[in-house]
């Protein structure tokens, strides 16, 4: 089934450790995104990439880094995890960065991260 | 600042109709999206409005009034599987997507 694959599904991490959340899409979408979802808050954009080789900062980029070496993969790295990074992380993609009714976000199933 | 307001939780009865409201204050407007998110799952696209009026898609309809900064999602003939959170999101003048916190809809038999 075409779509977005995220790994791991869930992870418990000790504070201070590093972690990479993986995201792969097979839809040949140009734009990819990382969001975090916390109880009582809307989805917040961490980083995005409008095309392979480029990345940009979203609303809450501190403590996170991304790379976009090719069209399909968009990993999110936490260099030194802190408890406030406990969240559900969603990777998403779209045909291009110009969202519209014909170009909507498709989300992965999410990665639940707990930092202790 | 930019703000999207939705009720936190709503309860409705199977077979009935429910309206979920969304009001927004954003720097510009380039469209409004509704997504459905079942517990523990990914959000999935439901509807998009950029012009005033009603868009109908089967049992789901979405309405937009740009002058009032207001949208609603109307769900008819409610089914138990409609129990989910409904997320409202607005594209601002910079084409950045601003998300509401979501409305958890509970359907009772």
Boltz contact constraints between the chains, C-beta under 6 A:
constraints:
  - contact:
      token1: [A, 40]
      token2: [B, 101]
      max_distance: 6.0
  - contact:
      token1: [A, 41]
      token2: [B, 101]
      max_distance: 6.0
  - contact:
      token1: [A, 42]
      token2: [B, 99]
      max_distance: 6.0
  - contact:
      token1: [A, 42]
      token2: [B, 100]
      max_distance: 6.0
  - contact:
      token1: [A, 42]
      token2: [B, 101]
      max_distance: 6.0
  - contact:
      token1: [A, 43]
      token2: [B, 99]
      max_distance: 6.0
  - contact:
      token1: [A, 99]
      token2: [B, 91]
      max_distance: 6.0
  - contact:
      token1: [A, 101]
      token2: [B, 48]
      max_distance: 6.0
  - contact:
      token1: [A, 104]
      token2: [B, 45]
      max_distance: 6.0
  - contact:
      token1: [A, 107]
      token2: [B, 42]
      max_distance: 6.0
  - contact:
      token1: [A, 107]
      token2: [B, 43]
      max_distance: 6.0
  - contact:
      token1: [A, 109]
      token2: [B, 42]
      max_distance: 6.0
